[in-house]
Structure formats: C-alpha cells, structure tokens
Amino acid sequence: MPISCGLCEKRAMLKRPKTGGALCKECFFKVFEEEVHQTITSASLFKRGETVAIAASGGKDSTVLAHLMKLLNERHDYGLKLFLLSVDEGITGYRDDSLETVKRNQQQYELPLKVVSYKELYGWTMDEIVRQIGLKNNCTFCGVFRRQALDRGAMMLRVDKIVTGHNADDVAETVIMNVLRGDIARLQRCTAIVTGTEGAIPRCKPFKYTYEKEIVMYAYFKKLDYFSTECIYSPNAYRGHARTYLKDLESIRSTSIIDIIHSGECMSVSVKKDVKMPTQGTCARCGYISSNELCKACVLLEGLNKGLPKLGIGKPHKARLALGLANTTNTSTTSGSQHKEGCRSCSCRGRQNAVVNDTSGCKKDNGLSSHSKEDGDPNSTDSSMKKELGSKLSTVGVGGDSVAACSLNGEVQKEPCADTVGVKSQSVLCGKDDENTPCACKKGKGQVGTRTTADSRAMLDLDF
C-alpha cells in the first residue's frame, strides 16, 4: 500500500534521513528550505545591505547553498549582495572539471564569480605539492592554503561575510576528529555557526544542522547542476576515518549526527578555565591571523620553497628553529606540572652531563656549575650557536639531504650511512645519542659536516 505524505495527502516520495518522516517532493522542498531559513534568522547570520561571498566548489553542498541563498534572499528579502567565490587548487582531472560546473552555476543563478588560484597566491599547485610531500600529509597543505585563499579572495571582493557549505555531517566529523586529537582549542570553535570573527572576514554555516543526505536528495529532486567526483588526493585523509565511523553510527541511530553536534557545543562550554589556550595574533610575515609568530601557511610555504616540504608537519618549535625565529619558551599544563622546551644548542649538547631541558641555560646534573647561552640571557636564540660555531655551520642545498654542524672538534663529517639516510631525511643531524642518527656524531663525538650546492645557505640544528 502506498505511503502518504506526513504533511499532505499526496503519495510520499522519500523518507527524511533526519527525522524518518515520509514526505512528498513539494513538502520536502518546503520543509528543507524553511529549516535553512530558520537557521539563518535564529542565528542572525546576515544584516541588510551586507555583501556575502558564497564559497563555491561545484560540489553538491556549495551548489545547493548558492541556489538557496539566491532563493531565500529574494523570497524573504534579506537585502544581500551575493558573489560566487571559488578556489583553484590546481588538481588536474578534478578541480578544472568542477570549475566548469561553477561557471555554469554562475550563468544559471546570474551571480558574479571570482576565482583565485594557489598558483597565483603561493606559486604552487596541489599537483606540484603532492609530488614533493606525497599522499600522506597533502590534505594539511590544501586545507591551510584554501582557508587563507578564501579570505584573500573575499578581501579582493570587499565582502562582509563568507558562507560555506559545511553541513551537519561535516561539523560532527570535526567534533570527532578534535576529540580524538585532544584539540581543545579547535573543539571550542568547530561547532560555532559563525567562525573567524576575530579575523578580517567572518564565516557562516547555514547548513550546520542540515544532513548531507538531505542535501543530496534536494539537489537530485531539484535537478541542480553539480559536480560529484571525489578529490583524487582525499582517500588517505584522516577525516575519512571519522566519516566512516559517523556513517556507522547514523545507520544505527539517525539522530547521532545532531547528538554529536550538541555534545560538541556542550564540551566547548564546559572546558576548564585553567586550561591554557592559544593567544590569537597575526602572522609576522603576511599579517594573517595566527596563534604563532608565523601562520601555518607561511611555514608550509617556506618549507616547500626551501626543499623541506615536511617542515610545517609536526611540532611548531621545530619549524621556528628551521626558520630562524626566536626560540621562545613554550609552556603547557600537563597533569599540573610545567613542561619547558629547553636549550637546543649543539654546544650545550657537546658538554658532558648536560641537562638540555632547562630554559635558564644548560646545567650539569650535579648543579655545581652552569653556563648561559648568550651574555647570560636565558632567552637568547640561535645567535649563540652562530657565534660559537662560526664558519663551521653547514650549508644546505635546496634539494639535498641536510648535514649539520655539530659540536666543536673541527673534524669533517663523512657522508651519512647508506642504510640510514632516509631515517631523518631533510633534517639537520646533531650530536644526540640517537640510534637513528645516520652519522658518527653520537655520544659527544661532535663533528662538523659541510655540503655546498649552487643555491646553498646556512642551516642550524633542527632536531626533527
């Protein structure tokens, strides 16, 4: 027997994934559009007269978002001026095809379009980056660069806000990822419907409570023109594991997605006050918002340009050392105790019985004698190493393996051992007693290594 629509007497065409209710197409369109409108108005996402950029990738989410923003803007008289904003990451066979869909959407919705590319902004395409970094951490580069590219494109258009097609599934996946990583800072803001308020341009998520399956159903029944191919570099992304887990939960309990979002909102409110959070600032190089001296995009880009693509993957203090920034002391609360990042100088490591986890200058274990880094300043940086080693600093080419200056006995280091060259590739080796160190400078056997290429430069001990 045919099932009737739960809102009218017509024959039902679908079962809503979010509620399980049976609806006809017309009622589904009406309910779907009204829920998005309620999300926009209840959160006061826009003000009359604002200019809004719609982040358009050509996929189902951004295509439905562009369709609804134009529809609701006219139906409810939001008074908004809308633009389409796309980012060309430079992925052959994926982004070039999806941009063709965006261009068709521009004509269909009669909205102006702005396209910014990685090549223009950073001098690299994702295809070129993947050839350098491989398929393991490529999504880190793409995500960081794309977020900044959207902001740069929005500033070119002089818009007031950006709207993105992040749906309820995306938000729930992000909550799960931040819980698994223990990332309290991101957990606090990932469930917010408006983010980036501390930066230049706020970002809004009108689809925060909209299920991905319902977006697909809306696009299908409306016969919208969208691009459905997955990115060729995304199958190895960490988010994929969270997505698989979330789909399994949804198959058991349809409300799991909304429940996880509400749980994330409660966790962000209940974070302890004594937990130290990153301080928002600006990048010293490009002026973009950052909690460190250099933003993540600048660190990643510097690594690519220097032939060290993994420079920005890992702990921030190692990237600061590699870029020659101040070796500031990082403190974080761990089980009520303070952990401090100590002196990294090769001269300190060259001393016997040295303790290198004290920021006040390396001291002997017995505490009877000590030496400071530079003129007694415990916060001095790599300049002390430069003075002490002088011309013994190694020079590293753009593409070669790094060989470091280490300790002070003046011997010349031989080439790294053939069987361990790849263990710490593109990092500078030092005098630590590390069985993975592919050279002879172990247990205080300090040596000095030199390698010169056409485009060489001095490189300090990075200890990756």
N, C-alpha and C positions, 0 to 999 in steps of 0.2 A: 504494500500500500504506500503511495507517495506521501512523503512527509511535508507538512505545511510549514510555511514561514512563521516564525515565532512572533512577528510584528504585524503581519497581514495574512490574508487567506490564500495567497498565491503559493505555488509549489516552491519548496525550498531548493536552492541550487548548491548550497555549501554549508558546511559546519564550521563555525568560527573556532580556530585553534585556541584563542584566548579564553573564551567562555564556554565553548561547547554548544552554543545555541545554533539552531538551524535557521538560515535566512535565505531570502531570495536575493538576486543581484541588486535590485534597486534599493532594498532595505540595507544591504551590506554597504553599498556606496554611501548611503546617508549616514549610517552609524559610524563608519570609518572616518569620514570627513568631519563629522561633528566631534568625535573624540580628539582629533588633532586640533580642531578649533578650540575646544575646551582646554587642552594642554597649553596652547599659546596664550589664551586670555587669562587663565588662572595664574600663570607664572609671569604675566605682564612682560612677555618677551620683547615686544616692539612698542614704539611710540609713533604717533602720526608724524609723517614728514621724514622719517629716517630712510637712509639708503642702505639696502641689505644685499649682500653678495651671497648667492646660493652656490655652495661648493658642488660642482657638477663633474662627475667622473664618467657618466654614461651608463652606469650600472642601475639596477632596479631601485635602490634606495634614493639616489640623487635624482633619478628621472621622476619618480613619484613625488619627491619633495618639490621639484620645480613645478610640476603640474599642480600640486595642491597649493603652493604658495601663490601662484598666479590666480588660481580659482578662488581661494579664500580671501585674498586681497581685494578682489573685485566683488565677491559676494557680501563680505562683511565690512567693506570699506575701511581697511587698515590704513590706507593712505601711505603705502610704502612704495619706494622706487626700487625695482628689482634688477639685479645683474646676475649673469651666469659667470662663474669663475672656475677655470679648470687648470690643472697642473699636468704638464707633460713630463713624466719621469724619464722618458727615453727608453721604453721597453718595447723592442721590436716584436711585432706579432700580437701585442696586447694593447698597449696604450694608443698606438697610432690608429688601431681599429676602433677603440672606444671613443676617441676624439671625433671620429666621423659621426658617431651617434650623437655626441654633444652638439655638433654643428647642425644636425638635423633637428634636434630639440630647440635650438636657437630659432630656427625658422618656424617651427610649429608653435612655439609659445611667444614668439616675437619679443624676445628679450636680448639685450646686448650681451656679447660674450667677450671675456678676456682670458687669454691662455698664457701662462708663464711656464717656463721650462727649466729643468735642472741645468741644462747645458748653458743657458743664458745666465742663470743666477750663480751657479757654482763651478761651471766649466767641466762638469762630469755628467754623463748619463748613467742610468742604473745598469745598463748593459756593460759599460766600462767599469763600474764599481764592482759588479759581480765577478768580472774577470780578475779583479785584484783580491777581493775578500773571500770569494767562494759563495756557496749556498747556505752557509750556517748562520751568519750574522747579517745577511744582506737586508733583512726587514728592519733592522735597527737603523741603518743608514737611510732607508727610504722613508720610514716614519718620521724621523727627526727632520730631514730635509723637506718633506711635504708639509709638515706643520708650519715651518718657517716660510716656505714658498707661498702658502695660502695667505699668511699675514702680509707678506710683501706685495702680493697681487692685490689684496684688499686695500692696502695703503695707496697703491697706484690708482685704484678706482675711487679713493677717498670715501669709502663706505663707513657706516656707523657700526654695523654688525655683520657677522658671518653666520649663516645657518648651514648645518651639516646634516647628513642623512643617517647619523648614528641611531640605531633602533634599540629596542629593549634587549634583544639578544646580545648586541654589541656591549651594552652597558653591563649586563650580567656577566659576560665573559671577562670584562675588565675587572670587575669586582673579584671574581675567582682568581684571576692572574695576580692581582695585588695581594690577596690573602696568601696565596702560595709563596709569593716572594717576600712577604712580610714588609711590603712597601706602604707604610702608614701615610706618608705624605701624599702619594697618589690615591690611596684609598679614600682620603678625606675629600678629594675634589672630583673623583671619577664619576660619582653619582649625581653631581650638580647638573642642573639643566642648563645653566649658563656658566661657562668657564672663561678664563682669560680676562676677567675684569680688572686684574692688576696690570695687564699689559696694554697694548695700544688699541686692540680691537676685540671686543667680547665675542664669544661663540655660543650659539644657541642650538639646542637639540629638540626640535618639535616632535620627533619620533621617539622620545625617551621611553614612553610606555606603549609603543606600538610594536607588535610582534613581527618578526621578519616574514613568517609565513603569510600573514595577512597583507603585508606589503606586496609580496609576490602575487597573491590572489587578486589584489586590487589592480596591479599592473596587467595581469593576464585578462581579466574581465573587461578592463577599460581599453585593452589592445594598445597599450602605450609602447613606444619605440625605445627599447633599452638593450644594453649590451650585457650578455650573461656569462661570458667566459671568465674563468678564474685566472688571476695573475700567475704567470708561469714560474715565478720565483717564490710563491707563498706556501706551497705544500709543506715545507720544513719549518714554518713559523711556529713559535711557541703558542700563539693564540689558537692554533688548530687543535691542540690537546684540550684546551679549555672548552672549545666549541663542541668537540666530540662528547665530553663529559656533560655539558649542558643539554645536548640533544637527548642523551640517555635519560637525564632527569625529566625532561619535558615529556618523553614518551610514557613515563610512569605517572607523572603529575603535571598537568598542563599549566598550573599556576606557579611552577617552580621558578620561572624567569622573573615574574613580578616579585615573588617572595625574596629572591636573591637581591634584587634591586632595593627593596625595602630594608633588608638586612644590612646592605652596604650603607644605606643612609643612616641607620641607627648606629652602626660601628663608627662612622665618621663623626658622629656627635659625641660618642662615649669615649673617645681617645683620651687617655690620661693627660693632665695638664703638664706634668713634669717630663713628658717625652719631648726631647729636643727635635724641633722641626727645621727644615732648611729655610734660610732667610732669602726672600725674594730680592733680587737685584737686577743689574743689567750687565751684559757682556762688555768687557773692556775693549773688545776689538770691533764688534759690529753693532753694539748698542741694543741687541735683542734681549728679552727678559731671560734671566738665568739666576740660579742659586749659587753658581760658582763664578770665578773670575772670568773664565771663558765659557760661552754657551756650548752645548753639546755639538751643535752644527759646526762651529769653528774648530773644535777639537777633532772631529771626524774628518773635516775637510783638510786640516793641517796634516793629519796622518796620511791621507791619500796623496797630497802634494809632495810629501817627503818620502814616499815609498814605504810608509809604515801604516798600512791600512788598518791594522788592529790596534792602533794607538788609543782610540777612544773606547775600545771594548774592554771593560774591566774597571778597576778601581780608579777614582779621579786623581788621587795623589800621584799615580804613576804618569798620567797624562801631563800633570803640571810640571813634573820633573823633566819630561821629554820636551816640553815646550819652553823650558827655561823660566817658568813663572816662580813666584815666591813659594818656598816650601813652608807654607803656613801650617800651624799645628791644628789638626782636626781632632776634636774630642767628641765622643759619642757615649751615651749612657748605656752600659751593658751590665745588667744584674746589679745595679747600684754602684758599680766601680767605674773609674775613668780609664779608658784605653787611649794612649797617646802615640802618635806616629813619630818615631824617633829620627835621629840623625842618619842620613844615608851616605855620608861621605866615605869615599874609598880610604882616605887617610885614617878615619876612625876605625874602619874595619881592619886596616893593616896592623893596628895595635893589638897586642895580646891581651886577653882577659877583658876586652872592651864590651861594654853594655850599650847596645845601639837603640834601645827603646826608651831613652830618656831625652826629653827635649831641652833640657838645660845644659846640654853638652855631654859628650860621651864620657863615662866614668869607668874606672876599674871596678871590678867586682868587690874588692875589699874596701872601696870608698876612701882610700887614703890619699889618692891623687886624682886629678882630673885635668882636662884641657877643654877649652871652649872653642867654638868654631871660628869666629872671626872677631877679633878685638873684644872678646868676652860677650858678644851678642848671641844669646841662645836662639834668636830667630833669624840669624843670617842665612843666606841662601847659598846657591851653588857657587857664588863668587869665591868662597873659601877654598873650594875644591880647585877652581881655576888657578888661584894664586899658588896653591901648594903643588899642583901637578905641572903648571906652566905649559911648556911646549909638549908635555907628554900626553896631552889629550889626544884621543884618537880622532880620525876623520872618517866620516861615513858617507858613502855614495848613496844616491837616490835608490838604486835597486839592489845593492849588495847586502850581505849579512853584516850586522853590526859587530865590531870588535872593540872592546873598551879599554881605556886606560885604567889600570888598577894598581894600587899600592905604589911603592916608591923605589924599588931597587934598580930601575933603569934597564932591565933586561927586555929584550924584544920578544913578544909573544908569537908563537908559531900559529899556523893556520888551525882552526878548530878541528877536532877529531872527526873523521868522516862518518863514524857511526852515530854521532850525536848532534850533527849540525842542525837538524830540523827541530830539535827539542825546544830551543828557545830562539827561533828564527826572528830576525828583525828586532832583537833587543840587545842591550849592551851588557856584556858579561863582566862580573866583578869578582872580588875575592871571597865570596861566601863559600862556606863548605857545603856545596850543593852537588849531589851526585849527578845531577843533570847538566851541570856546567860543562860545556864541551871544550874545555881548555885546561891548562895546567895550573891556573891560578886558584888553587884550593888551599885551605888551612893556612892562610898567611903567606902563601907563595906568590907574592904580588909580582905581576909582570905588566909590561906596557905593550899594547898592541897598536899597530898603525896600518891603516889601509887608505889609499888615496885613489880617487877617481876624478874624472873631468869636472864633476859638479859635487865637490866634497865640502863637508862642514864639520865643525867640532860637535861632538856629542858626549854628554855626560852619562854617568852610571844610571841606568833606568831601573834595574832590578825588576824586570817583568816576571 
